[in-house]
Structures are given as structure tokens and as C-alpha cells.
Amino acid sequence: APGRADDGKANVLQQVSFRCANVADVKEFYRTFVDNNVPINRCVSHGNTVSIYAQDPDGNSVEVYWPNGVDVPQPFGKPMDLSKSEAEIMAQLEQILMEWRAGEGRT
């Protein structure tokens, strides 16, 4: 695919995303990225995912995510701490969703 027209300073890829089967896989990627000094831009929930945004060696954005099946209108993003246990990550996600539902008047 053709890239953006620019002055040669931008990467042509917006991002490459990799879908995981479960949150444990995302946590494993997080640990692998940290252990190998991969630059992590952010760890976030979009309400419908748990996501890591990192950079490949060429500086392209890479997302690793697990979709949780909850339909949350976008844009939406809340920081997450993926250094926690899987149970704590799921508790963070539940808290994020509870606050979103309360703000939307949902039950």
C-alpha cells in the first residue's frame, strides 16, 4: 500500500495489531517486551480491549490486544498497569467498565 506523503520523516505504517486469545497472552507479551527493552508507548483499555502499544525496531507502532467482547463506543482509553497479576488486571478492567457504565447511565 502506498504510504503518506510527507517530508520523509514519518513511517508509512499507522500500526500493526495482533489479537490475543486471552488477557494472559497480553500479559506475557508485556513481560517479554519489558524483559527485552522494547519501547512501550502505553498500556490501556479501550473498554472493549486490554492493549499494549509498543514500537518495533523501525519505530512503527505495534498493538497487542485482547478483545473482551464489551461494546464501548470509541474513542475511549484508560491506563492499565499490566505489571500486576492476571486477576489484578481483570479487576482493573472491571473497574474501568463499572465507571464507564455509571457515566453512561448503564447498569
Disulfide bonds with the S-S distance in Angstrom:
none
